[in-house]
Amino acid sequence: MTSVVVDLQGAQSVSHRDRGVARYVRELAIAIEAIDASAVRAYVLNPTLPAPGGIEPLVASGKLRFTDEAPYEDADIVHLASPFELSIPLDQLFPRRARRGPKLVCTVFDMIPEALADSYLADAGLRRRYRVRRELVRQADHLIAISRHSAGDAARVLGVAGDGTRTTVTELAPSSVFVPGDVDGSRLPAGVDGRFVLYTGGTDERKNLERLLEAWGRAGERVTARWKLVVACKVEPLERNHYEVRATQLGFGDGLVVTGFVPEDTLVALNQAADLVVWPSLYEGFGLPVAEALACGTPAIGANTSSTPELLPPEALFDPTEVESIADAIARALTDRTHRERLVRWARERPPRTWADVARETLAVYERIAHDRATRHQGRVPPMERARPPRMAFVTPLPPIPGGVSDYSFQLLGELAKSGDVEVHAFVDGPPHEREAVEAARVPEGVHLHRLGALEQIEALEGRFDALVWSLGNSEFHTGALAALLRLRRGTVIAHDVRLTNLYRFAPWQHRDAAPGGFGAALHAMYDGLSEGLGTSGEIAPADADRWSVLMARDAIAASDQYLVTSRFALELARLDARPADRGKLAVLPFSVGAVPLRDPTPADQRTGPPVVATFGVVNDRKQAAVVVEAFELVRGTHRDAQLVFVGPVGPSEADALRGEGVELTGTLPEESYLAWLDRAWVAVQLRAATHGESSGAVGDCLTAGVPTVITAIGPARDLPDDAVAKVEPGAAAADIAAVVADILDSPARRRAMSDAARRYAADHSFARAAAALISFCVRMAHDDAPFAHKTDQAG
């Protein structure tokens, strides 16, 4: 039998125990117990909060337990019926004992704080607490959404499947006390007499009460002379005064009744007696006041936004942002007889939804999860008896964020996941202006995707990751990782560039934690004896960086447990910058080049048509594009039909300078077009004027595709095998480069030999090997007592 524990703490809130969420939690539990008393093993309460009222059936069941005694360890499923109870500490709402073993089900009422963050999450502390709960919900095994709109919001904000595989829509129901009935005026609040229109929302800005008051004033004398507007909700004294003054200004001072909070029996009476319920809320997870009105047989009209259209017919909807639209809808619902009859029929002829319906659908979710769990583990070792693989957090930019590191990490993550040796979680990094790309980030199959900001939250929920990997490069796409590395705790850094001056240039205005005092302050804090004015402009010129031997990697090295670079050259460069105490952290994780998915490439000596000379990657001065064009013009002296193609992003000014006869610039290309050029190129020319210790991803693509490649013998490229690439010295003249290119074009045998050697090198430097090496590094650190010893773990 399935063992289910249902959390009831959402019904105990001191601030909103009489509102919809608390009502849902209480009504659901009572309905489940009434339908199947064997379905739930325990209902959990918070021992520090007053118990909710109206739970006699649950008391009688003998299943009420406090969090410190709840049988989480024996549960198959834990249902957090209200996971966003921010006033309850996380360890009280979802104790650590509940986080291992049981499947987690969470109810999603709405994502309103996320959609209206400026209003609801302006406070940093509140925002932090909310986003921890958001990550809790994101990681739940199944979500129960109270409307189709809430399910869609959950899919969009949380990135969970909205197709029913992880989310089930189970609409709410009004309490069973909301039924049609004749009302004695004595049951109504003071001041409510005669005919009236009812509003039972709240005073939050999104509830749109201000526009409703304006609309009532514009609805016309046919309305305001015959009906009162009754506002029945909790109202503070200053708010009451404001609404009454506003009604007077709008010309219906005596026509507004503000009751304040009313108990449930009075709320039922108001719904039964009203001629119309109006619901102008801008954003709702469900719209329970509409459902309550309809259950009483009272016609209702509402906003054409969020979930309200799921409860009302199209003719009952209005634009809540337009006062005239609200006013017209009110007047028509009250004075247009034919239209009003349609609204009344909608309210009175539809079978009301009950809490028994909600309970049955919720129990079906429990049964499905239990069945899936049993099926998944049939014939296998029970999950509690299997060793869980180590959990690795990998912080990096990811496609479609541009850049070689993004693509490199994607390939490496895929191999890490394929290994089965680690459970891989990718935390996507990226600058604020690339927000759309960050939100669209993708990962290989088997990798869990999160935003970087969720790292602390997930560790707070599930404990620390066994391995933490930070991917760093010398660009704006890594400022989040740098800030988090320096602020949070140690881990393994994969340094794609040793020089980080450009990274620090962007850091102050993207992530202040990375450089709190600005670029200049960070620079002078790292190095003693620099020229006083150096870096005060917010950057450092390459010539000055070389003169003063400034790489700005030393703080990142110090903050790491181990600092992995991609070549022996980069290792020596990093040693020059590291403080003496940190040099032992440096090691080489060889750069991987085996990532280009070319199937059946054309052999290098059999490529036909006009010779194609190509250069791959971002076009800029460091790649010596102008020298490549000059060399190509010399090549065309003997190969008139040759074509030069720059395959990759190029700026307008660079493009204008490079255009010429036989020269093509592709700009950014989709993968299939990029691969097509790799398959067409007879020879690639990948020059570099200077190096910061980085290894070229474009050169790696050429090697993997077997393209004979001309490179500059500088930095890490020096280590590439001589039979796989043709090397020219730094600063080589165009004539020297042209001679090498022409020789390769003229010799099919040389092209074939270079191609074969390049592919052998790529096979020996695959991403699979890099993944195995990285796991080995992290395993070594996991068994070392030193990791994290020097930095306080602030995540838990």
Residue, then its C-alpha position, 0 to 999 in steps of 0.5 A: m500500500t502506498s504511504v502518503v504524507v500530506d502537509l497542512q502547514g498552509a492552513q496554519s498561516v496567521s496572516h492568511r488562514d481564512r484565504g483561498v490557499a488555507r481553504y484549499v489545504r483544509e478542504l482537500a485533506i478533509a475530502i480525501e479522508a472522506i473518500d478514502a480513509s486509507a489513502v493518507r498515512a499522516y497529515v502534518l502540522n507545524p507545532t509552533l503555529p495554532a492549529p487550523g479550525g474546522i478540521e474535526p474529521l482530521v482530528a477524529s482520524g487520529k492521523l494528525r502529526f507534528t513535523d518533528e514526529a511525521p513518518y517521512e522516512d516510511a513515506d512513498i509520497v510527501h505532498l506539500a499542499s502549499p510550498f510557498e509559505l515564506s513565513i515558515p522556515l524551510d526546514q520546518l516546512f520541508p524537514r531534511r528527513a523528508r528530502r530523501g526517499p519519498k517522491l515530492v508532490c507540490t501544489v502550484f497555486d500561481m506564479i504571481p510573485e514571479a510575474l509581478a516581482d517588482s511588487y511582491l519580491a522587492d525585498a531582497g530577503l523575501r526574494r531569496r526565500y521565495r526563490v528557494r521555494r521556487e527551486l523546491v517546486r522545480q525539483a518536485d517529482h510532480l506538480i498539481a496546478i489549480s488551473r490550466h493557466s497556472a500549469g502554463d506559468a509553471a511550465r514557463v517559469l520553472g521549465v517543467a513539462g506542461d504536457g501532463t507528464r509532470t503536471t496535473v491540472t486539478e481545478l479548485a472547488p468552492s466550499s460545500v456551503f456555497v449553494p443557492g438560497d434565499v437570504d434574510g437581510s438580517r444575515l447581511p452586514a450593516g449597510v448592505d440592503g436592497r440591490f447590490v453588486l459584490y466584489t470579494g477580492g482584496t486590496d492588492e494592486r493586482k486585484n484592480l479595485e481602483r479601476l473597479l471604483e472608477a468603472w462603477g462611477r462611469a457605469g451610468e445613473r441606471v446602475t448607480a441609482r439602483w445598485k450599491l457596490v459592496v466591497a467585502c474583504k479585509v480593509e485597513p482603516l486608512e484604506r477604507n477612508h481612501y475608498e470612501v473618499r474616492a467614491t465621493q469624488l466619483g459621484f457615488g459616495d452613498g453607493l459604496v459599502v465597505t464591509g471589511f472582513v466577513p466570516e464565511d457564513t456572511l460571505v455565503a449570504l452576500n454571494q446568494a443575495a448579490d445581483l452580480v459578482v464582478w471580478p476585475s483582478l489582473y492576475e489570478g491562479f484560479g479565481l475562487p470568488v468567481a467559482e463561489a458566486l457561480a456555486c450560489g447561482t449568482p451571475a459573474i463577470g470577470a477579467n479576460t486575463s490569466s485563469t478567469p476565462e477558464l470559469l466564465p463564458p466569453e461574453a462575461l469577460f472584459d478588459p481589466t486594464e480599461v475602465e470603460s470596458i469594466a463599466d460597460a460590462i457591469a452596465r450590460a450585465l445588470t440592464d441588458r435582459t437578454h445578456r443577463e439571462r445568459l449569464v444567469r443560465w451559465a451560473r445555474e445550469r452548470p453542475p458545480r465542482t465539488w471537493a470530492d472531485v478535487a480529492r479524487e483527482t489528487l488521489a489519482v495523482y498519488e496512484r500514478i506516481a506510486h505505480d510509476r515508482a513501482t514499475r521503474h524499480q521492479g526487479r531492481v535494487p530498491p532506491m534506498e539500497r543503491a548508492r547514489p552517484p556523486r552530484m556535480a554542479f557545473v557553472t558555465p554559459l550554454p548555447p544559445i549564448p554565443g562563444g566557444v566556451s558555451d559550445y565546449s561546455f555543452q559537449l563536455l556536459g554530454e560526456l559527463a552525463k553519458s559516463g553515468d559516474v556523476e549526476v550532472h547539474a548545469f547552472v547557466d551563466g550569462p550577462p544581464h543583456e543576454r537574458e533571453a539566451v540564458e532563459a533559452a539555454r539547453v543541455p544534453e540529455g541527462v543533464h539537469l538545467h538550472r539558472l546560476g542564481a539557484l545554486e545556493q537555493i538547491e544546496a540549501l534544499e538538498g545539501r552541498f554538491d559533491a563536486l562544484v565546477w566553475s567554467l571561467g573565460n576572459s569575457e562578459f559571459h563569465t561574470g556571474a561565475l566569477a562573482a559566485l566563486l569569490r563569494l560562495r565557496r571553493g570548487t574546481v575551476i576550468a580556466h579557458d583563458v589564463r588572462l582575465t582582464n577583460l572579465y574584470r572589465f565587465a564585472p563591476w557593472q554586471h556582478r558587483d560581487a566580482a569586483p566590489g570596488g571596480f576594476g581599478a580596485a580589484l587590480h591594485a588589490m591583486y598586485d603591489g607596486l603598480s603605477e598609481g593610475l593604472g586601471t582607473s579608466g576601468e580597464i587595462a590596455p594589452a600593452d600595459a598588461d604585458r608590461w606589468s605581467v598582469l593576468m588577473a587570474r590570481d584571485a580566482i586561483a586562490a578561491s579555487d580548490q584546483y585550477l585546471v588549465t587546458s595546456r602546458f603553456a597555460l599552466e606555465l602562464a598561470r604559475l607566473d600569476a599565482r601566489p606562491a601558496d596557490r601554485g600547487k592547485l594548478a593542473v592541466l585538463p587537456f583541451s578537447v577537440g573531438a566535438v564536430p558531428l561530421r558524418d562521412p566527411t569528404p576525404a581531404d584529398q578528394r574535395t572537388g571544385p574551386p579550392v576553398v581556403a577558410t578561416f573559422g571562428v569570430v573575426n577580429d584583429r587578434k586572428q590577423a584577418a587582414v594578413v589572411v586576406e593579403a596571403f590569399e591574394l598571393v595564393r590567387g596568383t597561382h590558383r585563380d579560382a580559389q575562394l577565401v571564406f571567413v566562417g563565423p561572426v564578423g562586425p560591420s567595420e571588419a567586414d568592410a575592410l575584408r571584402g574583396e574579389g574571391v572573399e566571402l563572409t558568412g557571418t553567424l551560421p547554424e550548425e549544419s551550415y558551419l559543418a558544411w564549410l568544414d566539409r568543403a574547406w581544402v585548407a583552414v588558416q587559423l592565425r593568432a597575433a597573441t595568446h592569453g593561454e587559451s586553446s582555440g575551439a575553431v582549431g579543434d573543429c578543424l582537427t576533428a573534421g580532418v581539415p589541413t590547418v595552418i596555425t601560428a606557433i604560439g601559446p598552446a598551439r605549439d604543442l599540436p603535432d607537426d604532422a597534423v598542422a602546418k605551423v608558421e611563426p608569430g608575425a609571419a609575413a603574408a608571403d610566407i603564409a601564402a607559400v604554406v597554403a599553396d603547397i597544401l593546395d598543390s599536394p593531395a597527398r599532404r592534405r590526406a596525411m595532415s587530415d589523417a593525423a588531425r583525426r588521430y589527434a582528435a580521437d586522442h583528445s576527445f570530450a569523453r577522455a576530458a570528462a573522465a579526467l575531470i571526474s578523476f580530479c573531482v573524485r580526488m578532491a572529494h576524498d581530500d580533507a582539504p576541500f572547502a576547509h578555508k571558506t565558510d559554506q554559506a549555501g546551507 
